[in-house]
Amino acid sequence: MLHKSVLATDKFRAFVWCFLAYSCLSWLAFYFSQHLIHISMIWNLFLAFLPLVFAYLLSRKVKKITKISLIALWLLFIPNAFYVLTDFIHISDLSYFVGGYYDFKNVDYVKDAVVYLELINIAVGYLLALMMGLSSFATVQQLFVKKRQAFVVIPVVFLLIGYAIYIGRFMRLNSWDVLLSPAKLLERVTASFNWFGLVMTVLFAGYAAAVYFGFRYLVKSKSR
């Protein structure tokens, strides 16, 4: 019998339905705004959904070689779940108020439902991606990371996630580049790493770790 925190079939199906519902919301946001980011969000959420698929398969009975492959794929795609946070920058040019924000007496909020629909779409996409990533991370940790290994393995994974977010946003590299052109990817990554990359890696890693451990704390508190 699987432990209650391992990804269950009904929970996995719920995420599938959430993904389909979100796709409809994204098309609606695109229809009214004509901003392609909302179509891109469907793809980004799909990439965030893949680690959940790998975690779900890992929680089933599979051969050892299959497990190794699934863990590698999970590690490759898990940064996408946390990366969606950076998609908020695509709506940073939208105006939500007129006047100085801190001039409370004179500020006037824009009365345009579409800009709020765009904000909601990005926010919902981020939250769904995060929930998928956190669920898959908790499943993989429970199944494969022993307590005595966690102090080393988990920080390394978060640093890899932080670095992947950095190269994804600033170098415009994707998870599949590792599979399609690993030599070219390695060359670009080693040639472009600098202090800014290090700072952003640590910043993104800290963000991912804070969200994950906050999530684990809430889950444990709820189960008491």
mmCIF file of the C-alpha atoms, coordinates in Angstrom:
data_MODEL
# 
_entry.id   MODEL 
# 
loop_
_atom_site.group_PDB 
_atom_site.id 
_atom_site.type_symbol 
_atom_site.label_atom_id 
_atom_site.label_alt_id 
_atom_site.label_comp_id 
_atom_site.label_asym_id 
_atom_site.label_entity_id 
_atom_site.label_seq_id 
_atom_site.pdbx_PDB_ins_code 
_atom_site.Cartn_x 
_atom_site.Cartn_y 
_atom_site.Cartn_z 
_atom_site.occupancy 
_atom_site.B_iso_or_equiv 
_atom_site.pdbx_formal_charge 
_atom_site.auth_seq_id 
_atom_site.auth_comp_id 
_atom_site.auth_asym_id 
_atom_site.auth_atom_id 
_atom_site.pdbx_PDB_model_num 
ATOM 1   C CA . MET A 1 1   ? 0.000   0.000  0.000   1.00 0.00 ? 1   MET A CA 1 
ATOM 2   C CA . LEU A 1 2   ? 1.350   3.425  -0.960  1.00 0.00 ? 2   LEU A CA 1 
ATOM 3   C CA . HIS A 1 3   ? 2.001   6.008  1.726   1.00 0.00 ? 3   HIS A CA 1 
ATOM 4   C CA . LYS A 1 4   ? -0.725  8.645  1.826   1.00 0.00 ? 4   LYS A CA 1 
ATOM 5   C CA . SER A 1 5   ? 1.623   11.416 0.665   1.00 0.00 ? 5   SER A CA 1 
ATOM 6   C CA . VAL A 1 6   ? 2.694   9.535  -2.467  1.00 0.00 ? 6   VAL A CA 1 
ATOM 7   C CA . LEU A 1 7   ? 0.963   10.861 -5.566  1.00 0.00 ? 7   LEU A CA 1 
ATOM 8   C CA . ALA A 1 8   ? -2.365  9.032  -5.810  1.00 0.00 ? 8   ALA A CA 1 
ATOM 9   C CA . THR A 1 9   ? -4.285  8.373  -9.013  1.00 0.00 ? 9   THR A CA 1 
ATOM 10  C CA . ASP A 1 10  ? -7.241  10.581 -8.048  1.00 0.00 ? 10  ASP A CA 1 
ATOM 11  C CA . LYS A 1 11  ? -4.900  13.472 -7.241  1.00 0.00 ? 11  LYS A CA 1 
ATOM 12  C CA . PHE A 1 12  ? -3.109  13.008 -10.552 1.00 0.00 ? 12  PHE A CA 1 
ATOM 13  C CA . ARG A 1 13  ? -6.433  13.029 -12.413 1.00 0.00 ? 13  ARG A CA 1 
ATOM 14  C CA . ALA A 1 14  ? -7.434  16.214 -10.599 1.00 0.00 ? 14  ALA A CA 1 
ATOM 15  C CA . PHE A 1 15  ? -4.291  17.912 -11.895 1.00 0.00 ? 15  PHE A CA 1 
ATOM 16  C CA . VAL A 1 16  ? -5.098  16.707 -15.416 1.00 0.00 ? 16  VAL A CA 1 
ATOM 17  C CA . TRP A 1 17  ? -8.525  18.337 -15.218 1.00 0.00 ? 17  TRP A CA 1 
ATOM 18  C CA . CYS A 1 18  ? -6.976  21.501 -13.778 1.00 0.00 ? 18  CYS A CA 1 
ATOM 19  C CA . PHE A 1 19  ? -4.567  21.632 -16.707 1.00 0.00 ? 19  PHE A CA 1 
ATOM 20  C CA . LEU A 1 20  ? -7.410  21.257 -19.215 1.00 0.00 ? 20  LEU A CA 1 
ATOM 21  C CA . ALA A 1 21  ? -9.493  23.922 -17.455 1.00 0.00 ? 21  ALA A CA 1 
ATOM 22  C CA . TYR A 1 22  ? -6.513  26.261 -17.378 1.00 0.00 ? 22  TYR A CA 1 
ATOM 23  C CA . SER A 1 23  ? -5.988  25.773 -21.109 1.00 0.00 ? 23  SER A CA 1 
ATOM 24  C CA . CYS A 1 24  ? -9.520  27.083 -21.648 1.00 0.00 ? 24  CYS A CA 1 
ATOM 25  C CA . LEU A 1 25  ? -8.832  30.078 -19.402 1.00 0.00 ? 25  LEU A CA 1 
ATOM 26  C CA . SER A 1 26  ? -5.638  30.842 -21.325 1.00 0.00 ? 26  SER A CA 1 
ATOM 27  C CA . TRP A 1 27  ? -7.463  30.741 -24.661 1.00 0.00 ? 27  TRP A CA 1 
ATOM 28  C CA . LEU A 1 28  ? -10.055 33.116 -23.218 1.00 0.00 ? 28  LEU A CA 1 
ATOM 29  C CA . ALA A 1 29  ? -7.339  35.507 -22.031 1.00 0.00 ? 29  ALA A CA 1 
ATOM 30  C CA . PHE A 1 30  ? -5.675  35.331 -25.449 1.00 0.00 ? 30  PHE A CA 1 
ATOM 31  C CA . TYR A 1 31  ? -8.982  35.932 -27.267 1.00 0.00 ? 31  TYR A CA 1 
ATOM 32  C CA . PHE A 1 32  ? -9.651  39.188 -25.416 1.00 0.00 ? 32  PHE A CA 1 
ATOM 33  C CA . SER A 1 33  ? -6.074  40.462 -25.092 1.00 0.00 ? 33  SER A CA 1 
ATOM 34  C CA . GLN A 1 34  ? -4.407  39.051 -28.228 1.00 0.00 ? 34  GLN A CA 1 
ATOM 35  C CA . HIS A 1 35  ? -1.237  38.621 -26.140 1.00 0.00 ? 35  HIS A CA 1 
ATOM 36  C CA . LEU A 1 36  ? 0.629   35.455 -27.101 1.00 0.00 ? 36  LEU A CA 1 
ATOM 37  C CA . ILE A 1 37  ? 1.955   34.966 -23.576 1.00 0.00 ? 37  ILE A CA 1 
ATOM 38  C CA . HIS A 1 38  ? -1.358  33.342 -22.681 1.00 0.00 ? 38  HIS A CA 1 
ATOM 39  C CA . ILE A 1 39  ? -0.862  30.683 -25.348 1.00 0.00 ? 39  ILE A CA 1 
ATOM 40  C CA . SER A 1 40  ? 2.702   30.257 -24.140 1.00 0.00 ? 40  SER A CA 1 
ATOM 41  C CA . MET A 1 41  ? 1.365   29.720 -20.631 1.00 0.00 ? 41  MET A CA 1 
ATOM 42  C CA . ILE A 1 42  ? -0.387  26.543 -21.800 1.00 0.00 ? 42  ILE A CA 1 
ATOM 43  C CA . TRP A 1 43  ? 2.959   25.221 -23.002 1.00 0.00 ? 43  TRP A CA 1 
ATOM 44  C CA . ASN A 1 44  ? 4.723   26.357 -19.819 1.00 0.00 ? 44  ASN A CA 1 
ATOM 45  C CA . LEU A 1 45  ? 2.129   24.649 -17.672 1.00 0.00 ? 45  LEU A CA 1 
ATOM 46  C CA . PHE A 1 46  ? 2.495   21.486 -19.761 1.00 0.00 ? 46  PHE A CA 1 
ATOM 47  C CA . LEU A 1 47  ? 6.253   21.535 -19.065 1.00 0.00 ? 47  LEU A CA 1 
ATOM 48  C CA . ALA A 1 48  ? 5.471   21.978 -15.369 1.00 0.00 ? 48  ALA A CA 1 
ATOM 49  C CA . PHE A 1 49  ? 3.014   19.075 -15.621 1.00 0.00 ? 49  PHE A CA 1 
ATOM 50  C CA . LEU A 1 50  ? 5.641   16.651 -16.975 1.00 0.00 ? 50  LEU A CA 1 
ATOM 51  C CA . PRO A 1 51  ? 7.510   16.228 -13.638 1.00 0.00 ? 51  PRO A CA 1 
ATOM 52  C CA . LEU A 1 52  ? 4.170   15.277 -12.104 1.00 0.00 ? 52  LEU A CA 1 
ATOM 53  C CA . VAL A 1 53  ? 3.747   12.612 -14.794 1.00 0.00 ? 53  VAL A CA 1 
ATOM 54  C CA . PHE A 1 54  ? 7.227   11.250 -14.086 1.00 0.00 ? 54  PHE A CA 1 
ATOM 55  C CA . ALA A 1 55  ? 6.602   11.264 -10.326 1.00 0.00 ? 55  ALA A CA 1 
ATOM 56  C CA . TYR A 1 56  ? 3.300   9.459  -10.828 1.00 0.00 ? 56  TYR A CA 1 
ATOM 57  C CA . LEU A 1 57  ? 4.992   6.772  -12.926 1.00 0.00 ? 57  LEU A CA 1 
ATOM 58  C CA . LEU A 1 58  ? 7.756   6.453  -10.338 1.00 0.00 ? 58  LEU A CA 1 
ATOM 59  C CA . SER A 1 59  ? 5.161   5.722  -7.666  1.00 0.00 ? 59  SER A CA 1 
ATOM 60  C CA . ARG A 1 60  ? 4.028   2.699  -9.704  1.00 0.00 ? 60  ARG A CA 1 
ATOM 61  C CA . LYS A 1 61  ? 5.913   -0.579 -10.029 1.00 0.00 ? 61  LYS A CA 1 
ATOM 62  C CA . VAL A 1 62  ? 8.456   -0.139 -12.826 1.00 0.00 ? 62  VAL A CA 1 
ATOM 63  C CA . LYS A 1 63  ? 11.800  -1.708 -13.705 1.00 0.00 ? 63  LYS A CA 1 
ATOM 64  C CA . LYS A 1 64  ? 15.030  -0.295 -12.280 1.00 0.00 ? 64  LYS A CA 1 
ATOM 65  C CA . ILE A 1 65  ? 16.258  1.082  -15.606 1.00 0.00 ? 65  ILE A CA 1 
ATOM 66  C CA . THR A 1 66  ? 12.885  2.753  -16.107 1.00 0.00 ? 66  THR A CA 1 
ATOM 67  C CA . LYS A 1 67  ? 13.121  4.331  -12.647 1.00 0.00 ? 67  LYS A CA 1 
ATOM 68  C CA . ILE A 1 68  ? 16.562  5.730  -13.405 1.00 0.00 ? 68  ILE A CA 1 
ATOM 69  C CA . SER A 1 69  ? 15.301  7.209  -16.675 1.00 0.00 ? 69  SER A CA 1 
ATOM 70  C CA . LEU A 1 70  ? 12.227  8.705  -14.996 1.00 0.00 ? 70  LEU A CA 1 
ATOM 71  C CA . ILE A 1 71  ? 14.306  10.261 -12.206 1.00 0.00 ? 71  ILE A CA 1 
ATOM 72  C CA . ALA A 1 72  ? 16.629  11.822 -14.794 1.00 0.00 ? 72  ALA A CA 1 
ATOM 73  C CA . LEU A 1 73  ? 13.652  13.199 -16.731 1.00 0.00 ? 73  LEU A CA 1 
ATOM 74  C CA . TRP A 1 74  ? 12.057  14.472 -13.526 1.00 0.00 ? 74  TRP A CA 1 
ATOM 75  C CA . LEU A 1 75  ? 15.263  16.283 -12.578 1.00 0.00 ? 75  LEU A CA 1 
ATOM 76  C CA . LEU A 1 76  ? 15.462  17.735 -16.072 1.00 0.00 ? 76  LEU A CA 1 
ATOM 77  C CA . PHE A 1 77  ? 11.924  19.148 -16.098 1.00 0.00 ? 77  PHE A CA 1 
ATOM 78  C CA . ILE A 1 78  ? 11.214  20.006 -12.435 1.00 0.00 ? 78  ILE A CA 1 
ATOM 79  C CA . PRO A 1 79  ? 12.704  23.541 -12.795 1.00 0.00 ? 79  PRO A CA 1 
ATOM 80  C CA . ASN A 1 80  ? 9.826   24.403 -15.149 1.00 0.00 ? 80  ASN A CA 1 
ATOM 81  C CA . ALA A 1 81  ? 7.359   24.232 -12.254 1.00 0.00 ? 81  ALA A CA 1 
ATOM 82  C CA . PHE A 1 82  ? 9.208   26.991 -10.385 1.00 0.00 ? 82  PHE A CA 1 
ATOM 83  C CA . TYR A 1 83  ? 10.220  28.912 -13.515 1.00 0.00 ? 83  TYR A CA 1 
ATOM 84  C CA . VAL A 1 84  ? 6.627   30.037 -14.226 1.00 0.00 ? 84  VAL A CA 1 
ATOM 85  C CA . LEU A 1 85  ? 7.049   32.726 -11.554 1.00 0.00 ? 85  LEU A CA 1 
ATOM 86  C CA . THR A 1 86  ? 9.159   34.687 -14.044 1.00 0.00 ? 86  THR A CA 1 
ATOM 87  C CA . ASP A 1 87  ? 6.274   34.806 -16.530 1.00 0.00 ? 87  ASP A CA 1 
ATOM 88  C CA . PHE A 1 88  ? 4.804   37.686 -14.532 1.00 0.00 ? 88  PHE A CA 1 
ATOM 89  C CA . ILE A 1 89  ? 7.302   39.950 -16.293 1.00 0.00 ? 89  ILE A CA 1 
ATOM 90  C CA . HIS A 1 90  ? 5.303   39.555 -19.513 1.00 0.00 ? 90  HIS A CA 1 
ATOM 91  C CA . ILE A 1 91  ? 2.451   41.614 -18.079 1.00 0.00 ? 91  ILE A CA 1 
ATOM 92  C CA . SER A 1 92  ? 4.658   44.187 -16.382 1.00 0.00 ? 92  SER A CA 1 
ATOM 93  C CA . ASP A 1 93  ? 3.853   46.748 -19.065 1.00 0.00 ? 93  ASP A CA 1 
ATOM 94  C CA . LEU A 1 94  ? 0.112   46.591 -18.362 1.00 0.00 ? 94  LEU A CA 1 
ATOM 95  C CA . SER A 1 95  ? -1.323  49.590 -16.519 1.00 0.00 ? 95  SER A CA 1 
ATOM 96  C CA . TYR A 1 96  ? -3.505  48.930 -13.488 1.00 0.00 ? 96  TYR A CA 1 
ATOM 97  C CA . PHE A 1 97  ? -3.690  52.470 -12.146 1.00 0.00 ? 97  PHE A CA 1 
ATOM 98  C CA . VAL A 1 98  ? -3.253  56.077 -13.223 1.00 0.00 ? 98  VAL A CA 1 
ATOM 99  C CA . GLY A 1 99  ? -1.280  58.521 -11.120 1.00 0.00 ? 99  GLY A CA 1 
ATOM 100 C CA . GLY A 1 100 ? 1.309   58.012 -8.411  1.00 0.00 ? 100 GLY A CA 1 
ATOM 101 C CA . TYR A 1 101 ? 0.676   54.774 -6.557  1.00 0.00 ? 101 TYR A CA 1 
ATOM 102 C CA . TYR A 1 102 ? 1.611   56.248 -3.174  1.00 0.00 ? 102 TYR A CA 1 
ATOM 103 C CA . ASP A 1 103 ? -0.505  59.319 -3.775  1.00 0.00 ? 103 ASP A CA 1 
ATOM 104 C CA . PHE A 1 104 ? -3.567  57.514 -2.423  1.00 0.00 ? 104 PHE A CA 1 
ATOM 105 C CA . LYS A 1 105 ? -5.926  60.463 -2.757  1.00 0.00 ? 105 LYS A CA 1 
ATOM 106 C CA . ASN A 1 106 ? -5.280  60.851 -6.473  1.00 0.00 ? 106 ASN A CA 1 
ATOM 107 C CA . VAL A 1 107 ? -4.620  57.313 -7.664  1.00 0.00 ? 107 VAL A CA 1 
ATOM 108 C CA . ASP A 1 108 ? -7.257  55.971 -10.032 1.00 0.00 ? 108 ASP A CA 1 
ATOM 109 C CA . TYR A 1 109 ? -7.395  52.268 -10.861 1.00 0.00 ? 109 TYR A CA 1 
ATOM 110 C CA . VAL A 1 110 ? -7.911  51.289 -14.476 1.00 0.00 ? 110 VAL A CA 1 
ATOM 111 C CA . LYS A 1 111 ? -11.391 49.927 -15.102 1.00 0.00 ? 111 LYS A CA 1 
ATOM 112 C CA . ASP A 1 112 ? -10.514 47.365 -17.749 1.00 0.00 ? 112 ASP A CA 1 
ATOM 113 C CA . ALA A 1 113 ? -11.537 43.781 -17.048 1.00 0.00 ? 113 ALA A CA 1 
ATOM 114 C CA . VAL A 1 114 ? -9.120  42.389 -19.646 1.00 0.00 ? 114 VAL A CA 1 
ATOM 115 C CA . VAL A 1 115 ? -5.972  43.501 -17.818 1.00 0.00 ? 115 VAL A CA 1 
ATOM 116 C CA . TYR A 1 116 ? -7.249  41.787 -14.679 1.00 0.00 ? 116 TYR A CA 1 
ATOM 117 C CA . LEU A 1 117 ? -8.113  38.679 -16.695 1.00 0.00 ? 117 LEU A CA 1 
ATOM 118 C CA . GLU A 1 118 ? -4.498  38.629 -17.876 1.00 0.00 ? 118 GLU A CA 1 
ATOM 119 C CA . LEU A 1 119 ? -3.222  39.005 -14.319 1.00 0.00 ? 119 LEU A CA 1 
ATOM 120 C CA . ILE A 1 120 ? -5.509  36.223 -13.107 1.00 0.00 ? 120 ILE A CA 1 
ATOM 121 C CA . ASN A 1 121 ? -4.436  33.917 -15.925 1.00 0.00 ? 121 ASN A CA 1 
ATOM 122 C CA . ILE A 1 122 ? -0.733  34.311 -15.156 1.00 0.00 ? 122 ILE A CA 1 
ATOM 123 C CA . ALA A 1 123 ? -1.364  33.948 -11.408 1.00 0.00 ? 123 ALA A CA 1 
ATOM 124 C CA . VAL A 1 124 ? -3.500  30.822 -11.760 1.00 0.00 ? 124 VAL A CA 1 
ATOM 125 C CA . GLY A 1 125 ? -0.948  29.308 -14.139 1.00 0.00 ? 125 GLY A CA 1 
ATOM 126 C CA . TYR A 1 126 ? 1.842   29.987 -11.668 1.00 0.00 ? 126 TYR A CA 1 
ATOM 127 C CA . LEU A 1 127 ? -0.086  28.511 -8.743  1.00 0.00 ? 127 LEU A CA 1 
ATOM 128 C CA . LEU A 1 128 ? -1.000  25.386 -10.702 1.00 0.00 ? 128 LEU A CA 1 
ATOM 129 C CA . ALA A 1 129 ? 2.578   24.925 -11.899 1.00 0.00 ? 129 ALA A CA 1 
ATOM 130 C CA . LEU A 1 130 ? 3.825   25.350 -8.351  1.00 0.00 ? 130 LEU A CA 1 
ATOM 131 C CA . MET A 1 131 ? 1.311   22.846 -6.950  1.00 0.00 ? 131 MET A CA 1 
ATOM 132 C CA . MET A 1 132 ? 2.323   20.311 -9.590  1.00 0.00 ? 132 MET A CA 1 
ATOM 133 C CA . GLY A 1 133 ? 6.007   20.846 -8.875  1.00 0.00 ? 133 GLY A CA 1 
ATOM 134 C CA . LEU A 1 134 ? 5.620   20.649 -5.108  1.00 0.00 ? 134 LEU A CA 1 
ATOM 135 C CA . SER A 1 135 ? 3.549   17.467 -5.312  1.00 0.00 ? 135 SER A CA 1 
ATOM 136 C CA . SER A 1 136 ? 6.026   15.790 -7.639  1.00 0.00 ? 136 SER A CA 1 
ATOM 137 C CA . PHE A 1 137 ? 8.992   16.918 -5.513  1.00 0.00 ? 137 PHE A CA 1 
ATOM 138 C CA . ALA A 1 138 ? 7.433   15.554 -2.316  1.00 0.00 ? 138 ALA A CA 1 
ATOM 139 C CA . THR A 1 139 ? 6.710   12.242 -4.051  1.00 0.00 ? 139 THR A CA 1 
ATOM 140 C CA . VAL A 1 140 ? 10.243  11.815 -5.405  1.00 0.00 ? 140 VAL A CA 1 
ATOM 141 C CA . GLN A 1 141 ? 11.789  12.793 -2.081  1.00 0.00 ? 141 GLN A CA 1 
ATOM 142 C CA . GLN A 1 142 ? 9.689   10.299 -0.160  1.00 0.00 ? 142 GLN A CA 1 
ATOM 143 C CA . LEU A 1 143 ? 10.378  7.463  -2.575  1.00 0.00 ? 143 LEU A CA 1 
ATOM 144 C CA . PHE A 1 144 ? 14.088  7.920  -3.229  1.00 0.00 ? 144 PHE A CA 1 
ATOM 145 C CA . VAL A 1 145 ? 15.758  10.290 -0.762  1.00 0.00 ? 145 VAL A CA 1 
ATOM 146 C CA . LYS A 1 146 ? 16.661  8.755  2.597   1.00 0.00 ? 146 LYS A CA 1 
ATOM 147 C CA . LYS A 1 147 ? 16.804  10.998 5.663   1.00 0.00 ? 147 LYS A CA 1 
ATOM 148 C CA . ARG A 1 148 ? 20.576  10.761 5.993   1.00 0.00 ? 148 ARG A CA 1 
ATOM 149 C CA . GLN A 1 149 ? 20.955  11.753 2.331   1.00 0.00 ? 149 GLN A CA 1 
ATOM 150 C CA . ALA A 1 150 ? 18.454  14.619 2.362   1.00 0.00 ? 150 ALA A CA 1 
ATOM 151 C CA . PHE A 1 151 ? 20.900  17.203 3.793   1.00 0.00 ? 151 PHE A CA 1 
ATOM 152 C CA . VAL A 1 152 ? 23.096  16.806 0.722   1.00 0.00 ? 152 VAL A CA 1 
ATOM 153 C CA . VAL A 1 153 ? 20.753  15.753 -2.071  1.00 0.00 ? 153 VAL A CA 1 
ATOM 154 C CA . ILE A 1 154 ? 17.965  18.289 -1.593  1.00 0.00 ? 154 ILE A CA 1 
ATOM 155 C CA . PRO A 1 155 ? 20.172  21.433 -1.484  1.00 0.00 ? 155 PRO A CA 1 
ATOM 156 C CA . VAL A 1 156 ? 21.956  20.227 -4.628  1.00 0.00 ? 156 VAL A CA 1 
ATOM 157 C CA . VAL A 1 157 ? 18.611  19.742 -6.385  1.00 0.00 ? 157 VAL A CA 1 
ATOM 158 C CA . PHE A 1 158 ? 17.500  23.249 -5.412  1.00 0.00 ? 158 PHE A CA 1 
ATOM 159 C CA . LEU A 1 159 ? 20.749  24.738 -6.699  1.00 0.00 ? 159 LEU A CA 1 
ATOM 160 C CA . LEU A 1 160 ? 20.222  22.913 -9.989  1.00 0.00 ? 160 LEU A CA 1 
ATOM 161 C CA . ILE A 1 161 ? 16.662  24.262 -10.103 1.00 0.00 ? 161 ILE A CA 1 
ATOM 162 C CA . GLY A 1 162 ? 17.910  27.782 -9.398  1.00 0.00 ? 162 GLY A CA 1 
ATOM 163 C CA . TYR A 1 163 ? 20.533  27.564 -12.115 1.00 0.00 ? 163 TYR A CA 1 
ATOM 164 C CA . ALA A 1 164 ? 18.033  26.096 -14.582 1.00 0.00 ? 164 ALA A CA 1 
ATOM 165 C CA . ILE A 1 165 ? 15.641  29.006 -13.956 1.00 0.00 ? 165 ILE A CA 1 
ATOM 166 C CA . TYR A 1 166 ? 18.501  31.442 -14.508 1.00 0.00 ? 166 TYR A CA 1 
ATOM 167 C CA . ILE A 1 167 ? 19.616  29.943 -17.843 1.00 0.00 ? 167 ILE A CA 1 
ATOM 168 C CA . GLY A 1 168 ? 15.993  29.502 -18.895 1.00 0.00 ? 168 GLY A CA 1 
ATOM 169 C CA . ARG A 1 169 ? 15.052  33.134 -18.337 1.00 0.00 ? 169 ARG A CA 1 
ATOM 170 C CA . PHE A 1 170 ? 18.290  34.946 -19.171 1.00 0.00 ? 170 PHE A CA 1 
ATOM 171 C CA . MET A 1 171 ? 19.844  32.613 -21.736 1.00 0.00 ? 171 MET A CA 1 
ATOM 172 C CA . ARG A 1 172 ? 16.556  31.377 -23.190 1.00 0.00 ? 172 ARG A CA 1 
ATOM 173 C CA . LEU A 1 173 ? 17.580  27.718 -22.941 1.00 0.00 ? 173 LEU A CA 1 
ATOM 174 C CA . ASN A 1 174 ? 15.046  24.941 -22.438 1.00 0.00 ? 174 ASN A CA 1 
ATOM 175 C CA . SER A 1 175 ? 14.946  21.517 -20.813 1.00 0.00 ? 175 SER A CA 1 
ATOM 176 C CA . TRP A 1 176 ? 14.967  19.720 -24.148 1.00 0.00 ? 176 TRP A CA 1 
ATOM 177 C CA . ASP A 1 177 ? 18.221  21.447 -25.148 1.00 0.00 ? 177 ASP A CA 1 
ATOM 178 C CA . VAL A 1 178 ? 19.943  18.978 -22.816 1.00 0.00 ? 178 VAL A CA 1 
ATOM 179 C CA . LEU A 1 179 ? 18.576  16.144 -24.935 1.00 0.00 ? 179 LEU A CA 1 
ATOM 180 C CA . LEU A 1 180 ? 18.897  17.722 -28.397 1.00 0.00 ? 180 LEU A CA 1 
ATOM 181 C CA . SER A 1 181 ? 22.211  19.575 -28.235 1.00 0.00 ? 181 SER A CA 1 
ATOM 182 C CA . PRO A 1 182 ? 24.068  18.859 -24.956 1.00 0.00 ? 182 PRO A CA 1 
ATOM 183 C CA . ALA A 1 183 ? 27.503  19.884 -26.305 1.00 0.00 ? 183 ALA A CA 1 
ATOM 184 C CA . LYS A 1 184 ? 26.244  23.271 -27.510 1.00 0.00 ? 184 LYS A CA 1 
ATOM 185 C CA . LEU A 1 185 ? 24.360  23.776 -24.255 1.00 0.00 ? 185 LEU A CA 1 
ATOM 186 C CA . LEU A 1 186 ? 27.465  23.043 -22.170 1.00 0.00 ? 186 LEU A CA 1 
ATOM 187 C CA . GLU A 1 187 ? 29.538  25.438 -24.263 1.00 0.00 ? 187 GLU A CA 1 
ATOM 188 C CA . ARG A 1 188 ? 27.054  28.292 -23.878 1.00 0.00 ? 188 ARG A CA 1 
ATOM 189 C CA . VAL A 1 189 ? 26.563  27.697 -20.164 1.00 0.00 ? 189 VAL A CA 1 
ATOM 190 C CA . THR A 1 190 ? 30.262  27.583 -19.290 1.00 0.00 ? 190 THR A CA 1 
ATOM 191 C CA . ALA A 1 191 ? 31.041  30.614 -21.454 1.00 0.00 ? 191 ALA A CA 1 
ATOM 192 C CA . SER A 1 192 ? 28.362  32.837 -19.974 1.00 0.00 ? 192 SER A CA 1 
ATOM 193 C CA . PHE A 1 193 ? 28.485  32.060 -16.251 1.00 0.00 ? 193 PHE A CA 1 
ATOM 194 C CA . ASN A 1 194 ? 29.341  35.136 -14.138 1.00 0.00 ? 194 ASN A CA 1 
ATOM 195 C CA . TRP A 1 195 ? 28.648  36.728 -10.767 1.00 0.00 ? 195 TRP A CA 1 
ATOM 196 C CA . PHE A 1 196 ? 25.169  37.791 -11.834 1.00 0.00 ? 196 PHE A CA 1 
ATOM 197 C CA . GLY A 1 197 ? 24.420  34.179 -12.803 1.00 0.00 ? 197 GLY A CA 1 
ATOM 198 C CA . LEU A 1 198 ? 25.675  32.995 -9.419  1.00 0.00 ? 198 LEU A CA 1 
ATOM 199 C CA . VAL A 1 199 ? 23.564  35.531 -7.530  1.00 0.00 ? 199 VAL A CA 1 
ATOM 200 C CA . MET A 1 200 ? 20.434  34.703 -9.533  1.00 0.00 ? 200 MET A CA 1 
ATOM 201 C CA . THR A 1 201 ? 21.050  30.967 -9.115  1.00 0.00 ? 201 THR A CA 1 
ATOM 202 C CA . VAL A 1 202 ? 21.209  31.326 -5.334  1.00 0.00 ? 202 VAL A CA 1 
ATOM 203 C CA . LEU A 1 203 ? 18.202  33.674 -5.337  1.00 0.00 ? 203 LEU A CA 1 
ATOM 204 C CA . PHE A 1 204 ? 16.046  31.319 -7.406  1.00 0.00 ? 204 PHE A CA 1 
ATOM 205 C CA . ALA A 1 205 ? 17.245  28.294 -5.426  1.00 0.00 ? 205 ALA A CA 1 
ATOM 206 C CA . GLY A 1 206 ? 16.346  30.039 -2.164  1.00 0.00 ? 206 GLY A CA 1 
ATOM 207 C CA . TYR A 1 207 ? 12.907  30.912 -3.514  1.00 0.00 ? 207 TYR A CA 1 
ATOM 208 C CA . ALA A 1 208 ? 12.235  27.310 -4.595  1.00 0.00 ? 208 ALA A CA 1 
ATOM 209 C CA . ALA A 1 209 ? 13.491  25.903 -1.293  1.00 0.00 ? 209 ALA A CA 1 
ATOM 210 C CA . ALA A 1 210 ? 11.440  28.360 0.783   1.00 0.00 ? 210 ALA A CA 1 
ATOM 211 C CA . VAL A 1 211 ? 8.255   27.518 -1.094  1.00 0.00 ? 211 VAL A CA 1 
ATOM 212 C CA . TYR A 1 212 ? 8.892   23.770 -0.904  1.00 0.00 ? 212 TYR A CA 1 
ATOM 213 C CA . PHE A 1 213 ? 9.721   23.617 2.801   1.00 0.00 ? 213 PHE A CA 1 
ATOM 214 C CA . GLY A 1 214 ? 6.814   25.919 3.570   1.00 0.00 ? 214 GLY A CA 1 
ATOM 215 C CA . PHE A 1 215 ? 4.597   23.509 1.656   1.00 0.00 ? 215 PHE A CA 1 
ATOM 216 C CA . ARG A 1 216 ? 5.989   20.489 3.535   1.00 0.00 ? 216 ARG A CA 1 
ATOM 217 C CA . TYR A 1 217 ? 5.490   22.246 6.883   1.00 0.00 ? 217 TYR A CA 1 
ATOM 218 C CA . LEU A 1 218 ? 1.848   23.015 6.083   1.00 0.00 ? 218 LEU A CA 1 
ATOM 219 C CA . VAL A 1 219 ? 1.223   19.420 4.977   1.00 0.00 ? 219 VAL A CA 1 
ATOM 220 C CA . LYS A 1 220 ? 2.769   18.016 8.162   1.00 0.00 ? 220 LYS A CA 1 
ATOM 221 C CA . SER A 1 221 ? 0.845   20.479 10.355  1.00 0.00 ? 221 SER A CA 1 
ATOM 222 C CA . LYS A 1 222 ? -2.406  19.494 8.656   1.00 0.00 ? 222 LYS A CA 1 
ATOM 223 C CA . SER A 1 223 ? -1.768  15.765 9.207   1.00 0.00 ? 223 SER A CA 1 
ATOM 224 C CA . ARG A 1 224 ? -1.202  16.138 12.971  1.00 0.00 ? 224 ARG A CA 1 
# 
